[in-house]
Each structure stands twice: as structure tokens, then as C-alpha cells.
Amino acid sequence: MSDAVSVLNMVRSVRPEAAGRCIPAEGAFNVRDLGGFETEDGRRVRRNLVFRSDDLSGLAPGGLAALAECGIRTVVDFRGGEEVELAPNRLPATVTRQIRLPIEPGSILALADLTCESGPALMCELYRALARTAQEMYWEFFRLLSNPGNAPLLFHCSAGKDRTGFAAALFLASLGVSREEIFDDYLLSAVFVEAKYRSAVEADSRYGPVFTVRREYLEAAFEVIGQEFGGIHSFLVRRLGVDLARMRALYTD
């Protein structure tokens, strides 16, 4: 049984309502449909239009077939140049556009100084930096989402949990999904990426806080958004140029 299927079975046992959004793509670990969430005004996010994942460099034939079945047309890659060179994506034939929006986390995560105690603080600082310094890339991300010709669209980074996790949170927030639902989706990555990074964490426990997600990480980004940018609505509209009415017309029923 592949790691992706094993993790999906685990999710089915503890979070059955989330299992239906998970895509068991062999060779990837963290592939999910962002549809199915109920919004605060009673709508529902449409399925099979927007997906999140970790990198696609290890996709096996079964994984490629699973993504082809989803009809993925556009892939947005948040990884930096070195990450892409080390692990180039394998993509299904359905993909017609691959767009790089590089967000480089290396200067924030001073891994040489990493300890088990410092890891969470470093991750919180990473999320604050995503809110403050990566706005140009997330602005472009929403520009791509605003064009229905780009769907179905999949976005990813290396683990699919930080740069991608923040992007997913912003996407769901733009559609009016509640903060608690956003955090529920975000925290699922802890389950999905555990198998991907198990050997690295077993070899060096300092990486434990880095190779997972915790509520406090995403909360750090939302605190910056609230304190420095006037809240999530203002951040989306004024900083990222999001047309909220258009997003909801495209992605909710």
C-alpha cells in the first residue's frame, strides 16, 4: 500500500468529512481538493476546481493518472529556483500551463541555528514574513484564480504546508469560509506530510517543528494581517487586489 493511500485511510478514521477532499496521488503526499467547504453565508465551495499539494517530482504513473482524472490544467509552483532544480515536477498531460511564483524561505529559516526549542519561533517568523513580504506572489496567484480559463488549478510548494498552506487559507477566506474551517484544513497537513519527512525527523529531531504544521504558525500570519493590514478583508482587497464578488461567483454555489 502506498504512503498516500495509508494516510488517506488514517484520515478516513479520524476526519471522515475531510477524506472526500483528499486525492490519493501515488508519489505525492498532500494532495487535496479545496472544494466542499460551507461558507458563512450558506454557500458551498465548488469541487474539482482548485487543488493544493506538495511537490509533484515523485509522481508515479498512478499519481499522474489521478491528477489527469482531476483534469488539472494549470499548476502554480511557489518553490524557489534551487528547490525546482533539485526536484522538477512530473505533470499529467492535461496540464497546459505551469507558472512559477517563487517564494524563497531560506533567509528566514536559519536552519544552521535550529534547535527543537527555536523551531516553532522560526516557523512563526516565516508565516509573518509570508504575510508581509510575499504579497506580490499572492497577488499574482489571485489574478490566475480570477481567470476561469485556468481551472482546474493546482498550487503547491515543496511540502504543501507553509507557502501553500497560507495560499489555501487566503483562498478559502476570500470565499467566506470560516476561520475554524480554514484552520481545520491547514492542520490536516500535519497528518499528510508526516510520512514524507519521517526519516529526516528520526535522523535529527530538531526538524520536528519545521516539518509539520501547528495552529500557532498560521495564527502568526493572521495576527500580522489583523494588526498591520486592517484584517483579512482589507488585506485581500487592498494588498492582493482580490475581487471578492468575482471569486465567490466563480468558486461557490
C-alpha positions as CSV (number, residue, x, y, z in Angstrom):
1,M,0.0,0.0,0.0
2,S,1.4,3.4,-0.9
3,D,2.0,6.1,1.7
4,A,-0.7,8.3,0.1
5,V,-3.3,5.6,0.5
6,S,-2.2,4.7,4.0
7,V,-2.5,8.3,5.1
8,L,-5.9,8.7,3.4
9,N,-7.1,5.6,5.4
10,M,-5.9,7.3,8.6
11,V,-7.8,10.5,7.7
12,R,-10.9,8.5,7.0
13,S,-10.8,7.0,10.5
14,V,-10.4,10.4,12.3
15,R,-11.7,13.0,10.0
16,P,-14.2,11.3,7.6
17,E,-15.7,14.6,6.5
18,A,-12.2,15.6,5.2
19,A,-11.4,12.3,3.5
20,G,-13.5,13.1,0.5
21,R,-11.3,16.1,-0.4
22,C,-8.1,14.1,-0.4
23,I,-6.6,12.8,-3.6
24,P,-4.5,9.6,-3.2
25,A,-1.9,10.5,-5.9
26,E,0.8,7.9,-5.7
27,G,4.2,9.6,-5.3
28,A,2.8,12.7,-3.7
29,F,1.7,13.1,0.0
30,N,-0.5,16.1,0.4
31,V,-2.9,16.5,-2.5
32,R,-6.4,17.9,-1.7
33,D,-9.4,19.3,-3.4
34,L,-10.3,22.7,-1.8
35,G,-14.0,22.3,-2.6
36,G,-16.8,21.2,-0.3
37,F,-16.4,23.8,2.4
38,E,-19.5,25.7,3.5
39,T,-19.2,29.5,3.6
40,E,-20.5,31.7,6.3
41,D,-23.3,33.0,4.0
42,G,-24.6,29.5,3.3
43,R,-22.9,28.8,0.0
44,R,-20.6,25.9,-0.7
45,V,-17.1,25.9,-2.4
46,R,-17.3,24.1,-5.7
47,R,-15.3,20.9,-6.0
48,N,-12.8,19.9,-8.7
49,L,-11.7,23.4,-9.5
50,V,-8.8,24.2,-7.1
51,F,-6.3,21.8,-5.6
52,R,-3.4,22.1,-3.2
53,S,-0.4,19.7,-3.0
54,D,3.2,19.2,-2.1
55,D,5.8,18.9,-4.9
56,L,5.0,16.6,-7.8
57,S,8.5,15.4,-8.6
58,G,7.9,11.9,-7.3
59,L,4.6,11.2,-9.0
60,A,4.3,7.6,-10.0
61,P,2.2,6.5,-13.0
62,G,-0.8,6.1,-10.7
63,G,-0.3,9.6,-9.3
64,L,-0.1,11.1,-12.8
65,A,-3.3,9.3,-13.7
66,A,-5.1,10.5,-10.6
67,L,-4.2,14.2,-11.4
68,A,-5.1,13.7,-15.0
69,E,-8.5,12.4,-13.9
70,C,-8.9,15.7,-12.0
71,G,-8.4,17.5,-15.3
72,I,-5.6,19.7,-13.8
73,R,-5.0,22.5,-16.4
74,T,-2.8,25.0,-14.6
75,V,0.0,24.3,-12.0
76,V,1.3,27.1,-9.8
77,D,4.6,26.4,-8.2
78,F,5.7,28.5,-5.1
79,R,9.1,26.9,-4.8
80,G,12.4,28.7,-5.2
81,G,14.8,28.1,-8.0
82,E,17.0,25.6,-6.2
83,E,14.0,23.6,-5.0
84,V,12.8,23.3,-8.6
85,E,16.2,22.3,-9.9
86,L,16.5,19.6,-7.2
87,A,13.0,18.2,-7.7
88,P,11.5,19.1,-11.1
89,N,7.8,18.4,-11.3
90,R,6.3,15.5,-13.2
91,L,3.0,16.6,-14.6
92,P,0.0,14.9,-16.3
93,A,-0.7,15.5,-19.9
94,T,-3.7,17.6,-19.0
95,V,-1.5,20.5,-17.8
96,T,-1.2,23.2,-20.3
97,R,0.4,25.9,-18.1
98,Q,3.0,25.7,-15.3
99,I,3.6,29.0,-13.6
100,R,6.3,29.8,-11.1
101,L,5.6,32.3,-8.3
102,P,8.8,31.7,-6.3
103,I,8.7,32.5,-2.6
104,E,12.2,31.9,-1.0
105,P,12.0,30.9,2.7
106,G,15.7,30.2,3.1
107,S,16.7,33.6,4.6
108,I,14.0,33.2,7.2
109,L,14.7,29.7,8.3
110,A,18.2,29.8,9.7
111,L,18.5,26.0,9.9
112,A,22.1,26.1,11.0
113,D,20.9,27.6,14.3
114,L,17.9,25.4,14.6
115,T,17.0,23.7,17.8
116,C,13.9,21.9,19.0
117,E,13.1,24.9,21.1
118,S,13.8,27.5,18.4
119,G,11.9,25.7,15.6
120,P,8.4,27.0,16.4
121,A,9.6,30.6,16.7
122,L,11.3,30.3,13.4
123,M,8.2,28.9,11.8
124,C,6.0,31.7,13.2
125,E,8.5,34.2,11.8
126,L,8.3,32.5,8.4
127,Y,4.5,33.0,8.4
128,R,4.8,36.6,9.4
129,A,7.1,37.1,6.5
130,L,4.7,35.4,4.1
131,A,2.1,38.0,5.1
132,R,4.5,40.9,4.9
133,T,6.9,40.2,2.0
134,A,5.2,37.7,-0.3
135,Q,2.2,39.8,-1.3
136,E,3.3,40.2,-4.9
137,M,3.3,36.5,-5.5
138,Y,-0.1,36.0,-3.8
139,W,-1.5,38.9,-5.8
140,E,-0.5,37.1,-8.9
141,F,-1.9,33.9,-7.5
142,F,-5.3,35.5,-7.2
143,R,-5.0,37.0,-10.7
144,L,-4.6,33.5,-12.0
145,L,-7.6,32.2,-9.9
146,S,-9.7,35.1,-11.2
147,N,-9.4,33.7,-14.8
148,P,-11.8,30.7,-15.1
149,G,-9.8,29.5,-18.1
150,N,-7.0,28.5,-15.7
151,A,-9.2,26.0,-13.8
152,P,-8.9,23.3,-12.7
153,L,-5.8,24.8,-11.0
154,L,-3.3,23.1,-8.6
155,F,-0.9,25.1,-6.5
156,H,2.0,23.7,-4.5
157,C,5.4,24.2,-2.9
158,S,7.7,21.5,-1.5
159,A,5.7,20.2,1.4
160,G,2.4,21.8,0.5
161,K,2.0,23.1,4.1
162,D,3.5,26.6,4.6
163,R,3.6,28.7,1.4
164,T,0.8,26.5,0.1
165,G,-1.0,26.4,3.4
166,F,-1.1,30.2,3.6
167,A,-2.3,30.4,0.0
168,A,-5.1,27.9,0.8
169,A,-6.1,29.9,3.8
170,L,-6.3,33.1,1.8
171,F,-8.3,31.4,-1.0
172,L,-10.8,30.0,1.5
173,A,-11.0,33.3,3.3
174,S,-11.7,35.1,0.0
175,L,-14.8,32.8,-0.4
176,G,-16.1,33.4,3.1
177,V,-15.1,30.1,4.7
178,S,-15.0,30.4,8.5
179,R,-11.6,30.8,10.3
180,E,-12.1,27.5,12.1
181,E,-12.7,25.6,8.8
182,I,-9.6,27.2,7.4
183,F,-7.6,26.0,10.3
184,D,-9.1,22.6,10.1
185,D,-7.9,22.3,6.5
186,Y,-4.5,23.8,7.4
187,L,-3.8,21.4,10.2
188,L,-4.5,18.3,8.1
189,S,-1.1,18.8,6.5
190,A,0.4,17.5,9.8
191,V,-1.1,14.1,9.0
192,F,-0.2,14.1,5.4
193,V,3.4,15.2,5.5
194,E,4.5,13.0,8.4
195,A,5.3,10.1,6.2
196,K,7.2,12.4,3.7
197,Y,9.6,13.7,6.4
198,R,9.6,10.8,8.9
199,S,13.1,9.7,8.1
200,A,14.5,13.2,8.3
201,V,12.9,13.8,11.7
202,E,14.0,10.5,13.0
203,A,17.6,11.3,12.0
204,D,17.5,14.8,13.6
205,S,14.7,15.7,16.0
206,R,15.5,19.4,15.5
207,Y,13.5,19.2,12.3
208,G,10.3,18.1,14.0
209,P,8.8,21.6,14.4
210,V,9.8,22.5,10.8
211,F,8.4,19.5,9.0
212,T,4.9,19.8,10.4
213,V,2.2,22.5,10.9
214,R,0.9,23.9,14.2
215,R,-2.0,26.3,14.8
216,E,0.3,28.9,16.1
217,Y,2.2,29.2,12.8
218,L,-0.9,30.2,10.7
219,E,-2.1,32.3,13.7
220,A,1.1,34.3,13.5
221,A,0.3,35.3,9.8
222,F,-3.3,36.2,10.7
223,E,-2.1,38.3,13.6
224,V,0.1,40.3,11.2
225,I,-2.8,40.7,8.8
226,G,-5.0,42.0,11.6
227,Q,-2.5,44.3,13.3
228,E,-0.7,45.7,10.3
229,F,-3.1,45.4,7.3
230,G,-6.6,46.1,8.8
231,G,-7.9,42.5,8.8
232,I,-8.3,39.8,6.3
233,H,-10.9,41.6,4.1
234,S,-8.7,44.7,3.8
235,F,-5.6,42.5,3.2
236,L,-7.3,40.6,0.4
237,V,-8.8,43.6,-1.4
238,R,-6.2,46.3,-0.8
239,R,-3.0,44.3,-0.7
240,L,-3.7,41.4,-3.0
241,G,-6.2,43.1,-5.4
242,V,-8.8,40.4,-4.9
243,D,-12.3,40.9,-6.4
244,L,-14.2,39.1,-3.7
245,A,-17.5,39.1,-5.6
246,R,-15.9,37.6,-8.7
247,M,-14.1,34.9,-6.6
248,R,-17.4,33.9,-5.0
249,A,-19.2,33.8,-8.3
250,L,-16.5,31.6,-9.8
251,Y,-15.9,29.2,-6.9
252,T,-19.1,28.9,-4.8
253,D,-22.7,27.8,-5.4
